[in-house]
Amino acid sequence: MHFWWKLQVLFCRYTQVHRGQCHTPVHVKLRCFFQRQLHHHRMPKNVEIKAKARNVIRLHQVASELSSSQDRQILKQEDTFFKCENGRLKLRVIKNKDKLAELIFYKRADSAGPKTSEFQVSHVSAPEELKLTLGEALGIIGEVRKTRSLYLVGQTRIHIDEVDGLGDFIELEVVMEPSQSFEEGQTIANTLMDKLGVHKDDLVTGAYMDLILQKTK
């Protein structure tokens, strides 16, 4: 049975809980499910960095020169983060793409510099209903709204982000092949950092959600 199909089965069980047809809370089911899958399912991986953007205009210029397509995609994204013990779980809605939506689960170390991110993505057809379901089942941490410029350079996604309430950032996501090592991805990320003029002092840890929560404390 497919990984995310199983997850949607658990979403259905949430409805049953409220109808009195099941007595096991869905958050318990979700927690146990993720724990089992992390042991038995090999997730895709990226090598990633995130940094504060010093000169956005220059970043766009260099990213455009490096990109084989020379074109960028503009994505207006709204991410809702849910409580999740085994990693991070967010529902992403892309507002300017006919409300394209994805449920994304990922595990990534909160450290500066290139790091591995393991992830699973499931396309969502009813994001508002899913948001309500997961909000009731797990609890909502908060939301992140941003305008993302996406450039593709080889196997790397360059994100230049304008994040509401935080400012401008750049992300690199090196999409790894199963046969590639972390060191290979790290080399690709470091090379692009040099070309883009990303300084090590500008590297940040955690997700945008973490930075927003820190700012509001």
C-alpha atoms as a printed R data frame, in Angstrom:
    type eleno elety resid chain resno       x      y       z
1   ATOM     1    CA   MET     A     1   0.000  0.000   0.000
2   ATOM     2    CA   HIS     A     2   1.388  3.426  -0.987
3   ATOM     3    CA   PHE     A     3   2.863  5.532   1.826
4   ATOM     4    CA   TRP     A     4   0.555  8.529   1.435
5   ATOM     5    CA   TRP     A     5  -2.503  6.441   0.602
6   ATOM     6    CA   LYS     A     6  -2.116  4.961   4.077
7   ATOM     7    CA   LEU     A     7  -1.957  8.470   5.528
8   ATOM     8    CA   GLN     A     8  -5.203  9.416   3.814
9   ATOM     9    CA   VAL     A     9  -6.831  6.299   5.298
10  ATOM    10    CA   LEU     A    10  -5.909  7.694   8.708
11  ATOM    11    CA   PHE     A    11  -7.493 11.032   7.771
12  ATOM    12    CA   CYS     A    12 -10.714  9.150   7.060
13  ATOM    13    CA   ARG     A    13 -10.497  7.570  10.520
14  ATOM    14    CA   TYR     A    14 -10.584 11.072  11.989
15  ATOM    15    CA   THR     A    15 -14.148 11.435  10.735
16  ATOM    16    CA   GLN     A    16 -15.030  8.090  12.242
17  ATOM    17    CA   VAL     A    17 -13.709  9.216  15.625
18  ATOM    18    CA   HIS     A    18 -16.132 12.131  15.680
19  ATOM    19    CA   ARG     A    19 -19.007  9.924  14.599
20  ATOM    20    CA   GLY     A    20 -18.358  7.550  17.469
21  ATOM    21    CA   GLN     A    21 -17.325  4.699  15.193
22  ATOM    22    CA   CYS     A    22 -13.755  4.506  16.485
23  ATOM    23    CA   HIS     A    23 -12.224  5.163  19.896
24  ATOM    24    CA   THR     A    24  -8.531  5.513  18.957
25  ATOM    25    CA   PRO     A    25  -7.510  9.208  18.581
26  ATOM    26    CA   VAL     A    26  -6.162 10.003  15.131
27  ATOM    27    CA   HIS     A    27  -3.062 11.750  16.490
28  ATOM    28    CA   VAL     A    28  -2.050  8.445  18.114
29  ATOM    29    CA   LYS     A    29  -2.584  6.625  14.824
30  ATOM    30    CA   LEU     A    30  -0.545  9.225  12.924
31  ATOM    31    CA   ARG     A    31   2.330  9.110  15.390
32  ATOM    32    CA   CYS     A    32   2.548  5.310  15.282
33  ATOM    33    CA   PHE     A    33   2.213  5.317  11.500
34  ATOM    34    CA   PHE     A    34   5.116  7.754  10.969
35  ATOM    35    CA   GLN     A    35   7.298  5.816  13.401
36  ATOM    36    CA   ARG     A    36   6.728  2.574  11.467
37  ATOM    37    CA   GLN     A    37   7.298  4.208   8.084
38  ATOM    38    CA   LEU     A    38  10.553  5.865   9.121
39  ATOM    39    CA   HIS     A    39  11.927  2.402   9.872
40  ATOM    40    CA   HIS     A    40  10.671  0.696   6.707
41  ATOM    41    CA   HIS     A    41  10.351  3.355   4.004
42  ATOM    42    CA   ARG     A    42  13.282  5.010   2.287
43  ATOM    43    CA   MET     A    43  12.422  8.634   1.659
44  ATOM    44    CA   PRO     A    44  13.864 10.842  -1.106
45  ATOM    45    CA   LYS     A    45  16.638 13.206  -0.002
46  ATOM    46    CA   ASN     A    46  17.864 16.715  -0.668
47  ATOM    47    CA   VAL     A    47  20.996 18.506   0.502
48  ATOM    48    CA   GLU     A    48  19.915 22.000   1.515
49  ATOM    49    CA   ILE     A    49  21.083 25.377   2.764
50  ATOM    50    CA   LYS     A    50  19.157 28.481   3.791
51  ATOM    51    CA   ALA     A    51  20.673 31.960   4.128
52  ATOM    52    CA   LYS     A    52  19.688 35.563   4.591
53  ATOM    53    CA   ALA     A    53  19.827 37.398   1.240
54  ATOM    54    CA   ARG     A    54  22.111 40.417   1.216
55  ATOM    55    CA   ASN     A    55  21.643 41.590  -2.373
56  ATOM    56    CA   VAL     A    56  18.438 40.265  -3.914
57  ATOM    57    CA   ILE     A    57  18.954 41.934  -7.297
58  ATOM    58    CA   ARG     A    58  22.384 40.341  -7.722
59  ATOM    59    CA   LEU     A    59  21.069 36.954  -6.610
60  ATOM    60    CA   HIS     A    60  18.395 37.067  -9.294
61  ATOM    61    CA   GLN     A    61  20.952 38.070 -11.922
62  ATOM    62    CA   VAL     A    62  23.396 35.278 -11.065
63  ATOM    63    CA   ALA     A    63  20.672 32.652 -10.651
64  ATOM    64    CA   SER     A    64  19.246 33.573 -14.054
65  ATOM    65    CA   GLU     A    65  22.697 33.285 -15.661
66  ATOM    66    CA   LEU     A    66  23.277 29.882 -14.063
67  ATOM    67    CA   SER     A    67  19.842 28.523 -14.934
68  ATOM    68    CA   SER     A    68  19.655 26.541 -18.154
69  ATOM    69    CA   SER     A    69  16.113 27.751 -18.822
70  ATOM    70    CA   GLN     A    70  16.892 31.416 -18.035
71  ATOM    71    CA   ASP     A    71  13.304 31.665 -16.805
72  ATOM    72    CA   ARG     A    72  12.093 31.796 -13.253
73  ATOM    73    CA   GLN     A    73   8.843 30.639 -11.775
74  ATOM    74    CA   ILE     A    74   7.020 32.920  -9.355
75  ATOM    75    CA   LEU     A    75   5.193 30.967  -6.652
76  ATOM    76    CA   LYS     A    76   2.985 32.580  -4.024
77  ATOM    77    CA   GLN     A    77   3.039 29.993  -1.249
78  ATOM    78    CA   GLU     A    78   1.146 29.624   1.997
79  ATOM    79    CA   ASP     A    79   2.464 26.935   4.363
80  ATOM    80    CA   THR     A    80   0.542 25.730   7.405
81  ATOM    81    CA   PHE     A    81   2.699 23.821   9.902
82  ATOM    82    CA   PHE     A    82   1.176 21.129  12.137
83  ATOM    83    CA   LYS     A    83   2.494 19.607  15.336
84  ATOM    84    CA   CYS     A    84   4.555 16.536  14.480
85  ATOM    85    CA   GLU     A    85   6.898 14.633  16.799
86  ATOM    86    CA   ASN     A    86   9.007 12.876  14.150
87  ATOM    87    CA   GLY     A    87   9.855 15.798  11.874
88  ATOM    88    CA   ARG     A    88   7.910 18.633  10.242
89  ATOM    89    CA   LEU     A    89   4.525 18.403   8.553
90  ATOM    90    CA   LYS     A    90   3.155 21.251   6.463
91  ATOM    91    CA   LEU     A    91   0.322 21.844   4.042
92  ATOM    92    CA   ARG     A    92   1.448 24.047   1.158
93  ATOM    93    CA   VAL     A    93  -1.017 25.923  -1.024
94  ATOM    94    CA   ILE     A    94   0.336 27.749  -4.104
95  ATOM    95    CA   LYS     A    95  -2.104 30.609  -4.514
96  ATOM    96    CA   ASN     A    96  -1.206 31.617  -8.077
97  ATOM    97    CA   LYS     A    97  -1.265 28.051  -9.483
98  ATOM    98    CA   ASP     A    98  -5.005 27.301  -9.290
99  ATOM    99    CA   LYS     A    99  -4.495 26.640  -5.582
100 ATOM   100    CA   LEU     A   100  -2.186 23.696  -6.217
101 ATOM   101    CA   ALA     A   101  -1.651 22.049  -2.836
102 ATOM   102    CA   GLU     A   102   0.779 19.545  -1.335
103 ATOM   103    CA   LEU     A   103   1.166 17.846   2.018
104 ATOM   104    CA   ILE     A   104   4.878 17.706   2.848
105 ATOM   105    CA   PHE     A   105   6.527 15.712   5.611
106 ATOM   106    CA   TYR     A   106  10.266 16.174   6.128
107 ATOM   107    CA   LYS     A   107  13.112 15.538   8.543
108 ATOM   108    CA   ARG     A   108  16.067 17.931   8.568
109 ATOM   109    CA   ALA     A   109  18.710 18.868  11.109
110 ATOM   110    CA   ASP     A   110  18.480 22.376  12.545
111 ATOM   111    CA   SER     A   111  22.042 23.360  11.658
112 ATOM   112    CA   ALA     A   112  23.750 25.933   9.454
113 ATOM   113    CA   GLY     A   113  25.487 24.833   6.269
114 ATOM   114    CA   PRO     A   114  24.571 22.001   3.880
115 ATOM   115    CA   LYS     A   115  22.390 19.353   5.524
116 ATOM   116    CA   THR     A   116  20.313 16.376   4.457
117 ATOM   117    CA   SER     A   117  16.545 16.651   4.235
118 ATOM   118    CA   GLU     A   118  14.415 13.501   3.903
119 ATOM   119    CA   PHE     A   119  10.917 14.149   2.622
120 ATOM   120    CA   GLN     A   120   7.618 12.834   1.288
121 ATOM   121    CA   VAL     A   121   5.169 14.854  -0.802
122 ATOM   122    CA   SER     A   122   1.510 14.094  -1.516
123 ATOM   123    CA   HIS     A   123  -0.688 16.158  -3.841
124 ATOM   124    CA   VAL     A   124  -3.879 17.359  -2.160
125 ATOM   125    CA   SER     A   125  -7.181 18.002  -3.892
126 ATOM   126    CA   ALA     A   126  -9.098 19.496  -0.934
127 ATOM   127    CA   PRO     A   127  -6.593 21.588   1.075
128 ATOM   128    CA   GLU     A   128  -9.105 23.520   3.174
129 ATOM   129    CA   GLU     A   129 -10.798 20.336   4.400
130 ATOM   130    CA   LEU     A   130  -7.429 18.698   5.054
131 ATOM   131    CA   LYS     A   131  -6.242 21.752   6.982
132 ATOM   132    CA   LEU     A   132  -9.299 21.544   9.237
133 ATOM   133    CA   THR     A   133  -8.821 17.805   9.750
134 ATOM   134    CA   LEU     A   134  -5.122 18.011  10.604
135 ATOM   135    CA   GLY     A   135  -5.670 21.109  12.702
136 ATOM   136    CA   GLU     A   136  -8.203 19.233  14.855
137 ATOM   137    CA   ALA     A   137  -6.136 16.042  14.951
138 ATOM   138    CA   LEU     A   138  -2.627 17.393  15.497
139 ATOM   139    CA   GLY     A   139  -2.836 21.119  16.210
140 ATOM   140    CA   ILE     A   140  -1.532 24.038  14.121
141 ATOM   141    CA   ILE     A   141   1.817 25.637  14.962
142 ATOM   142    CA   GLY     A   142   1.485 28.587  12.587
143 ATOM   143    CA   GLU     A   143   1.602 29.777   8.984
144 ATOM   144    CA   VAL     A   144   4.285 31.075   6.629
145 ATOM   145    CA   ARG     A   145   3.451 33.206   3.594
146 ATOM   146    CA   LYS     A   146   6.066 33.971   0.963
147 ATOM   147    CA   THR     A   147   6.693 34.816  -2.668
148 ATOM   148    CA   ARG     A   148   9.224 32.379  -4.109
149 ATOM   149    CA   SER     A   149  11.309 32.806  -7.253
150 ATOM   150    CA   LEU     A   150  12.416 29.372  -8.476
151 ATOM   151    CA   TYR     A   151  15.425 28.775 -10.716
152 ATOM   152    CA   LEU     A   152  16.624 25.334 -11.853
153 ATOM   153    CA   VAL     A   153  20.388 24.790 -12.102
154 ATOM   154    CA   GLY     A   154  21.294 21.201 -12.949
155 ATOM   155    CA   GLN     A   155  19.905 19.080 -10.123
156 ATOM   156    CA   THR     A   156  19.527 22.064  -7.804
157 ATOM   157    CA   ARG     A   157  16.498 24.223  -7.093
158 ATOM   158    CA   ILE     A   158  17.429 27.809  -6.220
159 ATOM   159    CA   HIS     A   159  14.736 29.572  -4.187
160 ATOM   160    CA   ILE     A   160  14.870 33.333  -3.675
161 ATOM   161    CA   ASP     A   161  12.151 34.001  -1.109
162 ATOM   162    CA   GLU     A   162  10.418 37.124   0.132
163 ATOM   163    CA   VAL     A   163   8.907 35.946   3.431
164 ATOM   164    CA   ASP     A   164   6.153 37.943   5.108
165 ATOM   165    CA   GLY     A   165   7.409 39.318   8.401
166 ATOM   166    CA   LEU     A   166  11.000 38.094   7.910
167 ATOM   167    CA   GLY     A   167  12.465 39.570   4.722
168 ATOM   168    CA   ASP     A   168  14.540 38.073   1.899
169 ATOM   169    CA   PHE     A   169  16.251 34.684   1.906
170 ATOM   170    CA   ILE     A   170  17.883 32.233  -0.475
171 ATOM   171    CA   GLU     A   171  17.588 28.453  -0.343
172 ATOM   172    CA   LEU     A   172  19.421 25.769  -2.275
173 ATOM   173    CA   GLU     A   173  17.900 22.312  -2.645
174 ATOM   174    CA   VAL     A   174  20.204 19.777  -4.282
175 ATOM   175    CA   VAL     A   175  17.869 16.966  -5.372
176 ATOM   176    CA   MET     A   176  19.902 13.839  -4.736
177 ATOM   177    CA   GLU     A   177  19.989 10.678  -6.803
178 ATOM   178    CA   PRO     A   178  19.748  7.454  -4.737
179 ATOM   179    CA   SER     A   179  23.346  6.579  -5.657
180 ATOM   180    CA   GLN     A   180  24.803  9.951  -4.617
181 ATOM   181    CA   SER     A   181  26.491 10.572  -1.279
182 ATOM   182    CA   PHE     A   182  25.950 13.478   1.078
183 ATOM   183    CA   GLU     A   183  29.489 14.673   0.253
184 ATOM   184    CA   GLU     A   184  28.580 14.992  -3.423
185 ATOM   185    CA   GLY     A   185  25.518 17.057  -2.587
186 ATOM   186    CA   GLN     A   186  27.537 19.166  -0.166
187 ATOM   187    CA   THR     A   187  30.104 19.916  -2.891
188 ATOM   188    CA   ILE     A   188  27.357 21.020  -5.310
189 ATOM   189    CA   ALA     A   189  25.776 23.251  -2.654
190 ATOM   190    CA   ASN     A   190  29.097 24.840  -1.637
191 ATOM   191    CA   THR     A   191  30.012 25.529  -5.274
192 ATOM   192    CA   LEU     A   192  26.702 27.282  -5.898
193 ATOM   193    CA   MET     A   193  27.029 29.239  -2.662
194 ATOM   194    CA   ASP     A   194  30.365 30.603  -3.920
195 ATOM   195    CA   LYS     A   195  28.939 31.507  -7.334
196 ATOM   196    CA   LEU     A   196  25.926 33.231  -5.796
197 ATOM   197    CA   GLY     A   197  28.011 35.068  -3.219
198 ATOM   198    CA   VAL     A   198  26.297 33.467  -0.218
199 ATOM   199    CA   HIS     A   199  28.406 34.052   2.893
200 ATOM   200    CA   LYS     A   200  28.687 31.487   5.675
201 ATOM   201    CA   ASP     A   201  27.841 34.236   8.173
202 ATOM   202    CA   ASP     A   202  24.424 34.558   6.503
203 ATOM   203    CA   LEU     A   203  23.456 30.887   6.905
204 ATOM   204    CA   VAL     A   204  20.455 30.233   9.128
205 ATOM   205    CA   THR     A   205  19.148 27.155  10.910
206 ATOM   206    CA   GLY     A   206  15.637 25.786  11.098
207 ATOM   207    CA   ALA     A   207  12.579 26.582   9.013
208 ATOM   208    CA   TYR     A   208  10.918 29.924   8.321
209 ATOM   209    CA   MET     A   209   8.269 28.869  10.836
210 ATOM   210    CA   ASP     A   210  10.967 28.645  13.531
211 ATOM   211    CA   LEU     A   211  12.250 32.132  12.682
212 ATOM   212    CA   ILE     A   212   8.737 33.588  12.851
213 ATOM   213    CA   LEU     A   213   8.106 31.958  16.234
214 ATOM   214    CA   GLN     A   214  11.436 33.268  17.557
215 ATOM   215    CA   LYS     A   215  10.542 36.758  16.391
216 ATOM   216    CA   THR     A   216   7.158 36.721  18.121
217 ATOM   217    CA   LYS     A   217   8.500 35.583  21.504
